[in-house]
Amino acid sequence: MMQFFFFNYAELLIYEGRSEEAISWFKKAMRLNPHYDKFWDGFLAWAYYLSQRYNEAVDALVRKGRLSIVEHRMLAASYVQLGRMEMARAHANETLKIDPEFTLSRFRMYIQRLRLYKNETDIEHFIDDLRKAGLPE
């Protein structure tokens, strides 16, 4: 049961703007439960992205396998930071295949309404990378 506490604590650390700490807590949770659900890799990837550890974010998502729309956006943004624009655009296109109505302004309003993130610059950085990947304003 401790692995779930560690996982939930790590998620809260992300919202507090403490993504480096979150990474260590996610890893502790994963060590305690080596058969963890693969969606945990998505959360770990988000912590890596917010910590500007883009290669590790990509590795976590590739390891995860089947990707959600959120994870396609994370890959698009991570690939932008790595200068791999063709891959970034491919994942931006996957986002639009899943949700043809996706816009950055709608996404920004949704995130702001949730009021989860203490550090708004984390989200602005992400949105800027999504813009560079080719997602519509």
N, C-alpha and C positions, 0 to 999 in steps of 0.2 A: 504493500500500500504506500510505502514511502515514495516510490517512484512517481505516483500521481501527485503527491504533495510537491515534490521537486519540480515536476513538469508545470503545475499550476503556478508555483512561485516564479519560475522562469518566465512564464507568459506575463505575469504582472510586472516583472523587471523590464520587459520590453516596453510596456506602456509608460513606465517611469523614465524611460530614456537611458536605461542601464543595460544595454544589449550585450556588452562584454561579459558582465556578470551572468546574464541570462544564458549565454552559451555554456558556461561551466555547469549551471544547474540542469540544463537540458541533457548535457552529457552524463551527469550523475544519474539522472532518471533513466537514461538509455542503458547505462551499465547495470543498473539494478534490474532492468527488465529487457534482456537482450532480444526478446520476441515482441518488442513494442510495436504498436500500430504505426504503419508507415507515414501517417499524417503528421507524426511528430517531426519527421525530417523537414516538412514544410515550415514548421515553427522554427526549427533550428536554422533553416536557410534564411528566414526573415531576420533572425538575430544576427547572422553573419552579414547580411546585406546592410543592416543598420550600423554594424561595426566596420563597414567598408572593407569587409573581407569577401570580396566578390567571387573569387575563384572557389572558395569554400561554400558559398551560397549555391553556386552552380553545381558543385559536386554533390551537395546534399539533395538537391532537386533531381539530379540525374539518378542518384541512388534510389530515390523514392519511386521512380517509375511513372505511373499514370498521374497526370497533372490536372489540377483544377484550374479554373480561370484565374484565380488569385496567384497560383504558382506560375502560370504562363506570364503573368505581369511581372512577377519577381525575376523570372529568367530574362525577360526583355530588358528590365532595368539593370540587372547585373551584367548582361552582355554589353549594354551601352557603356558601362563603366570600364569594361575590359577592352573596349574598342572593337568589338566583334559585331558590327552594325548589321550584317546580313542575318546573323542569328537573332539579334534583337528585333529586327523587323519581322522575322518569321514568327516569333512568339507574340509580338503585337498583333499580327494577323490572326493567330490562333485565338487571341482574346476576342477579336472582332467576329470570328466565326461563331464563338460560343455566345457572345452578346453583341449583335450588330448595332445596338443602340448605345454602346459604351462611349462615354465622353469623359475627359479629364475633369471638366467642371462638375458634372454629376457625381463623379467619384469623390472630388474634394468636398462637396456639400455633404455627402453621406458620411465621410470620415469625421468632418467637423461636428455633425449632429451627434455622433457617438460619444465624442469627448473622451476618448480613451487615452490619447497620446499627450503626455505632458510636454514633450518636445516637438512643437509643430514643425521645426526645421527638418525633422526626420521625414515627415510626410511630404513636405515641399521638395525635398531632395528626390524622393521617389517619383513624385509627379513630374518633376523636371526630366528625369531619366525616361519616364514613359512617353513624354512629349518627344524627346530625341529619338525614341524608338519608332515614332510615327503614329502614335495614338491621337485621335482627334481631340481638339480643344472643346 
